[in-house]
Amino acid sequence: MFFIGSASAQTRVMVQQITGHLEERDNALYKISGLSKGDMLYVYAKGTSGNFDPMVMLFTAGTDLGKVRKLFISQIREAVGEGEDPLAASRELLDKFSLAWNDDLDGKYDSALRFKIPADGTYTLLLRSALGSRSFGNYRLTVGLNAPQVLTGKASPTGERFVSLDRIASHLGKGIEEVKGTLTGKRYLRLKNISPGETLYVFVEATSGDLKPVVTLYDFGDKALAIANARGERTTAVLQYKFLRFMKNCRILISGRLGNKTVTTGAYRALIGVNAPEILTGKGEAGGNSILAKPIPVKIGIKMQQISNVDQKAENFGVVATLMMQWEDPALAFRPDTIQDRVLVYTKEAFSRRVNEEGNIWPEFSVYNQQGNRWIQNSVVTVFADGRAAYLERSSVTLQAPDFNFRNFPFDKQHFFIRIDSVFPSWFFVFENMEAFSEVGKQLGEEEWIVTGFDTVIEKVEMAERPVSRFNFSFVARRHLTYYVFRIFLPLLIIIVVSWVIFFLKDYTKRVDASGANLLLFIAFNFAISSDLPRLGYMTFLDMLMAAVFVVTALMLILAVLLRRLVSDGKEALVNRIDRYVVWFYPFAYVVGFLIVILTYN
């Protein structure tokens, strides 16, 4: 703890308490008025939400803080260039440029200072995030005059107001953002938190096409607060709304859909600002505080460790997989000094409970093609002090596979998908592929299929008329052919060859018996094969192959009966002439039939 000055007995005692919110790069400049020489000034700053690590600095009122900032940065760069410790150098420079400053207090991330006023006048107090710290959140600032109890953090305000926020110098409360694009449907823009008394201004103009923009402001519950250009009569829409209370998760909808359901399209330019009335005329440059809350990118990936089952008749498959998500949300940030650690670990249920109690959300998801329950073996959420979070889940689930196509069975390649949908619209969370995480395990435990490759794709889909982000993990697999070669194709070939050998005999009765037996045998094969697949509305490769076998076998059975009849009628000479061709027509018919099937399915 760093203090300047010494305490002295004073008669005036005043304590004022102020609350506010600062983002990572914000500065809050407070004017402390009416100070007299010899007064003791006490300051205590505490972060009350997020991971805000406050730092306070005191300056004389006439200090050019812009110039001080430039000098500070340039000298820090010089120190780094000379190989010095930048943090040690910054402490020396703070002693040089400020009257007093403080970062941490007694091992906590609170800050406090005590300073004896050297001359009558107004002084400037700067509150910001500590140097080298990516912190943000709400704060409570207590300033006391001749009130040493302020340093305990428990001083009670006395009612006097001698400290005021210089919003202009702090560049707080005003901001303008510009958005351009082409509108063919709807465009949603989510606002950051809005404080009471702040006014939102929106200006949208069409820059091409027949676009007649309609702008609607919604609150967190989808209740419309204001509508501009509702009838779509103009090519511009101007909206103004003053917020009477604190609100978050408000959003702006820009649409080209008019009341008579006509859809207009075209390019547009939008200005969105807070406390910036110049926007109403289409003027104003982007700058100041950020107004729009960008969707939080959520990196997502899947490691598929097992394929537990592939049910071709039900057209589904089971997997055991690990899902990982990583994101950063300021609402999750916390001060590490409160737990003496930078990491908090939760179960999924405990984390959801904490987030819900705080009125926040996290990137919850659903498995779009899930059938039945998803059995979660274990799940854990890790949250870091700066708001970074990671969710890890290992689960087993049965998934629908409507993309199965068995036309080339058993030489088919099937596409399997795991589709993960965000529960919340894409203006809250947007999925991104987690590089180098997704993979397919080397021992999947599935003996029938060989996985030949996998891919991950992010897309946007419509759910309940709202865009949501979808993560697709897909893999392609083909069958092990050994089973079909030795259980189906080789036996068929042997039966056909053996039957052909019988054709070299002149016993036509045996030919009839052999052809009839083959026909029954092929019917049995067909029943055995069909039990593996659903009742399809099309013919598979193996179905066509068996059909060709049926046709050729039936023709040979009819021909054998005919030759037997001719022999019985004493026409052996004619039978011998025909038989010379039949012997070779038998294999030729099978070869031609197989070629037709192969060419058809190629």
N, C-alpha and C positions, 0 to 999 in steps of 0.2 A: 504494500500500500504506500502511495506517494502523496505526502501532504506538503503544502507550502504555508508558511505563516504560523502564528501562535494565537491561542485563544486569549481574549481579554473580556473583562466584565462590560456588558452593554445593557442599555435600558430597553431598546426596541427589540421585541421578539416577534417574528413573523414566520409562518410556515405555509407554503403553498404546494399543493400536490397536482400533478398534471399526468394525464395518460394519453397515449397515442400509439401509432403503428409506423414502423419503418421497414422498408425493403432493404436488400443487401447494400445498395449504393446510395441510399438516401441520407441526407443530413437534415437535422432539425436545429434551427438557430433560434435561440430564445433571448429576448432582451430583458435584462434585470435592471429595473429602474429604481431611482431614489436612494442609491447607496451612499453612505457617508464615510468619510475617512475614519478608520479605526473599527468599522463594523466587521464582524466575523461572518463570512459566507460559508454555509454548509450545503453540500449537494450530494444526493444519493440517487442513483439510477439502477433500476432492476428490470430485467426482461421478464415478462409475465406470460408469454406464449412463444411458440416456435422455439428456435434455438438462439434467440437474440442475446448477444454478448455485448452489452453497452460499453461505450467509452465516452468520457466527458472531458471537454477542454474549455478553459476560460480565457477570454481575450478582452482587451479594451474595446470600447464601442467603435472607435474609428479604425480598427484594424481592417485592412483590405484582405479579406480571406481568400479571394481569388488569386491574388498575388502570392500569398503565403502558400497556397496549394501548389502553384507552379514551382516556387522555390523548393518546397519540400520534395516534390517528385524529382526535380533535376538533381538535387543533392543526394537523394537516395540512389539514383542511377549511378552517380559518380562513385558512391561508396561501394556499390555492387561491382562496378567496373574495376575497382581497386582491390577486390577480393574481401571486403569487409562483410560482417554479418549485417544484413539489411534491418533486422529487428533491433539490434543494438544501436545501429545508426539512427533509426527512427526515434528511439527513446531520447537520444541526445538532441535531435532536431526539435522534438516536442518541448523539451526543456528550454530550447532557444527561442521558439516562436510563440509559445503560450505563457500566460501568467501562471497557470496551474493545470494539471491534467491527471487523470487516473484511468487505469484499465481494470485490473482485478482487485478485489478487496478480501483479504484474509482467506485466500484459497478458493474464493467463490468468483463467479463471473459477473457479480455486481460491481459497480464502480462508485467511488465516493471521493470527495475532496473537501478540504477546509482551507480557506484563504482569508487573510486579513486585508481589507480594502485599503489601498494606499492613497486614494484621492476620491473626492466626491464625484458622482456621475453615474452613467449607465454603462453596464458591462454586457458582453455577449457570451452566452454559453452555447457551445456546440455539442450536440449529442449525435452519435453515429455508432455504427458497428465497429468493433475493435479491429485494429489493423491486422491484416493477415487472416481475418476470420470471415467466412461466408455465412453470416448470420442475419436473421430477419425475424420480425415478430412484433408483438405488442410490448409496451414498456410502461413503467410507472416512474415518473421523475418527481422527486421531492426536493424542494429548495427551501432552505431556512436562513433567516437572518438572526444571528446571535442565539441560535437554537441547536446546541450540540447534540440533542437527542435525535436529530435527523440522521446522524451517522449510524444509528442502530437500525434504521429502516422502519421504525415504529412510531415516528412522530406524527401527531395529528394536526391537520390544517387548522390555522387560526382564523381563516376567513378573508384576510387581506389578499389583494391581487397585485403583486409587484413583478410578476414574471409573465411575459406574453410571447407567443410564437410569432416569429416574423415569416409568414407563409411565402411572401414574395421572394425574400432572400433565400429561403429554404427550397424554393421551387417545388413546394408541396401543394397538393390539391388541384392543380391544373394540368391538363394533358390533352393532346390531340393525336389521334392515329388516323392514317389514311389507308384505305383498302381499295384495291382495284381488282376487276375480274370480269368474267363473262357469265351472265346469268341465264341458265336454261331451265332451272327449276327453283330450288330454294337455297338460300345461303344463311347459315346460322352463325352468329357472333356472340360469344359469351363474355360478359362483363366481369371485371374484377370487383372486389367488395366495394360497395358504395356507402359513404358515411352520411349521417343525417344532415340535411341542409344543402347537399351538393346537387347540382343541376346537370342533367345529361342533355347533350345536344347532338343531333344526328342530321346529316345532310347527305342525300343520295341523289346523283344525277345520272341519267342515261347518256352514254357517249357514242352509242351506235345502235343500229337495229330499231325495232319498234317498241323497245322496253318502256313500260310505264311502272316504275318501281313503287311497291307498297311496303311500308316499313311498320313493323309491329314490335312493341316492347313488351316482353313477358317477365313476370316475376318467377321465383323459384318453383312455384306450383303451377306454372303454365297459365296463369291468369293474365289476361291482356291489361296492360297499364295505360298504353297510349298507342294510337294508330295514326299514321301520316299517309296522305294521298289514298284514302280508303277506296275511293271510287275509280282510281286509276285514270284520272283526267289529265294529269300532268306528267312531264318527263322528269320532274324532280319531286322529291319527298323530303319534307323538313319536319323534324320532331324535337320537342322540348319537354322535359319532365323533371320536376323537382322531387327529390326523395325526402320524405319526412322522417324516416327511420333507417337504421342500418339494414342493409340487404346484401345478400350474396347469391350467386348463381342466377342472376338475371341474364336474359339473352335478347338479342335483337334478331328478328327475322326479316330478311330482304327477299321479296318474292315478286315475280312478274305475273302472278295469277290474279285476275281481276274478279270482281263480284259476279259477273255473268259467266264465270268459268273460262273466259278467254285467257290464253297463256301468251304473254309477250316475252320476248327474249332480246338479248343484246348485251353489249359491254356497259359497265357502270364504274363510277367513282364514288366512294363513300368517305365522309369525314365523320369521325366519332370523337367526341370530346367531353370532358367534365369541366365545368366552370369556364367554358370558352364560348361565349355567345357569338363571337365573330363567325363561328361555323354556320350560323343560320343563313348567311349570305353566300356561302360556298367559299369563304376565305379562311385563312389560318393555315399555318405550317405545322407539320407533324413534329412533336417534341413534348418535353415535359414528362410527367408521369405516364407510365403505360396504363392504358384504359382496358384493353381487351385481354382476357385470360386465354392464353394459348392452350390448345388441347395438350394434355400431358402424354408424352410419348412413353409407351410401355413396351419394353423389349421382351419378346416371348420366344420360347423354344421348347422342343420336345425331344427327349431321348426315349426311343422305343426299345425296351429291353426284351420283351417276350411277345410272341403271338400265341395266345392260349388256345385259340380255336378259330377255324374257318368253316362256317356252316353255309354250304352253297345252296341248299334247299331253302333255308330261311333268309338267305342273302344278308348275312351279317358276319362279323368277326370279332374276336375278343383280343385285347391287348393289355399288357402291363407296361406302363410308361411313367416317366418322370417329367413333370412340367415345371418350367422355371419362368418367372416374370420379374423384371426389374424396372423400377420407375423412381421418379423423384417428385415429391409433393411437399411444398412448404408447410402444409397443414400438419404434416407428420413430424416436423422438426422439434427437437427438444434441447434443453441445455444439459450438456454432459456433466456439469458440476452437481446436478441434482441427484445423480446416481453414481457418480465417480466412474463413469464409463461412457463410451461413445456408441454403444450398441444395446438395443433392447430386443429381446427374443420373445415371440408370442406363439401360441397355437393359433390356428386359423380362427377358431371360435372366439378366443380371447381378443384377438386383433379386431375382428368384426365388431365385437361388443364395444371396444374402446372407440373405434371410429364412429360408430352409430351414436354413442353417448356424447361425442364431441360435435355431432351434427355434420360430419364429413362423409365422404365416400371413398372407396378404393376400387381398383379395377377388377371387380368381380366378373365372373364369366360363366358361360354355359357351354356344354358340348352339344353342338347343333344336331349331330347325327347319333346321339346317345340313345340306347335302348335300355330301359330298366334303370337300376341304381348304378351310381359310380362308387365303387368301394374304395374309399381313401385309406390307404395303409398308414400313411403318416403325412403330416403337413406342418410347415413352420413358416413364420414370417419374421424376417430380420429387419429392424428399423435402425437407421443410423441418425446421428444427431443433426445432420444437415438436411434431413428429410428424404434421403435415399432409402429405398425399401426393396426387399427381395422376397418373393413368395416361392416356396418349393413344395411340390406335392408329388407323391408317388401313389398311383392308384391303378386299379384294374377296372375295365369297363367293356361292355359289349356295344359295338357300333354298327349302325345300319350301313349297308353297302349297295345302294341302288344303282351304282355305276357298273356292276358286274355285267359282262357281256360274254356269253358262252358260245358264240358262233364258231369259233375256231377250236373248241374243246376237242381233244386235250392239249392242243398246241397253243392255247390261249394265254394271253398276258392280261392280268387283272389289275385295275387301279383301286387302291385302298385310300381312304381319306379319314383324317381326324380333323374335324372343323370346330374351332374354338371361336365363339362369338362374345364380344363385350356386352355386358348387361346394360351399360350406360351408353348414351349416344356419343357420336364421334366428336362432339364439341367438348366433351369431358376427357376422353381417353382415346388414343389412337395406337393401334398395335404396330410394332416394328420388329423386323426379324432380328433375333439375337444371333449375331455372327458366331460361328464356330461352336455353337452349343448343340443344335439339333443333330441327331444321328440315329442310325439303326444298329442295334446290337449285333454282335457276331454270333451269338448262340441264342437264336430266337425260340428254339424248342418246337418248331413247326416242321414236320418231316415231309409234307407234301409239296410245300412251296419254297421257291428260291427267290429272295428279294434281290432285284437287279439294280435298284436305284431309288432315291427319294428326293423330294423337293419341298420347299416351303414357299408359300405365296401369301401376301397380304392383300386383301380386297375390302371394298366398302359395299355393304348390302343394306337393304331397307328392312327394318323391323318396326311394325306398328307405325308406319309412315315416318320413321326417323332413321337417319343413317347411323349404322353401327359398324365397327371395325371387326373384320373376321380374319383369323389366322388359319391357314390351311396347311396341314402336314400330310403329304401324300407320298405313297411309295408304290412301286410297280413290282409285281411278282409273277413268275412263271412256275409251271409245275415240274416236279421231278418226273421225267418220262420213263424211268426204269420200270415202274409199276405197269404202265400201259403197254410198254414194249413186250414185257415177259408175261403179262397176265391177259392181254387182249390181242395185240397185233401178231405176236409169234404163234400163239395157238391157232388164230384164224389162218395164218399162212400155212401152218402144218396141216390143218384140216383140208384146206383147199388143195394142197400138193398131194396128200394121200388120196383124196377123192379123184384127183386127176389120174393117178396111177391106176386106179380101178378101171378107168376108161380104156385102158389097153387090154382089158379082159373082154372076152366076147359074151360074157354072161350078162345079158341085159337086165335080168331080174335083179342081180346084185347092184347094177347101176341104179335102178329105181330105188332099191332099199337105201343105198348110200346117199343119194340125192335127198330122199325124204328125211333121213337121219340128220343130214347137214342142215336142212331147213329148220328142223326142231332145235338143233344145237344153236343156230344163229339167233333164233327167237329167245332162247335162254340167255345168250350173251346180251341181247338187247335189254332184257329185263334187268340184268345185273348192272348194266351201265346206267340205265335211266334212274336207278334208285339214288344216285349221287346228286342229281340235279333237280331243280324245281320244274314244274310243268310249264315249259316255255312255249311262247307263241311263234317260235321259229325253229329251224333245223340246225343242229350243230354239225360240225365237220364229221364227227363220229356217227351221228345219226344218218347223214347222207351216205357215209361209207357202208354202214350196215344195210341201208336201203338198197345200195348197188349190189351188195352181196345177196340180199333177198331176191332181187330181180333176176340176177344171173343164175342163182341156184334153182329158182322156180322154173326158169326157161329150160335149164338142163334136166330138171325132173320131168317136165312135159315132153322134152325131146327123147328122154330115155323110155318113157311109156310108149311114145309113138314108135320107136325102133323095136321095142318088145312086141308091139302089136303087129308090125310088119313081118317080124320073124315068125310069129304064130300063123300068119297068112301065107307063109312059104316064100316070101320075097327076100330071101337072104342075099341075093346078088345086089339088089338095090340098097339093102341095109349096109352091106360092106362098102359100097361106093360112098354112101352118105357118111358112114362112120369114119372114113379117112379124114374128112373135113371136121367132123365133130370133135375128134380127139384134140385137134389144135385150136378149134374155136373156143373150147372151154377156158384155157388159160388166157387166150386173146380177149375174150369177153370180160374177164376180171380185170386185166390190165387196162383196157379201154375205160371200163367203169371207174376204176380208181383214178385214172388220169383226168376224167371229167370232173370228179369230185375235187381233186387237188386244184385244178385250174379254176373251178368255180369259187373256191374259198381263198384263192390268192388274189 
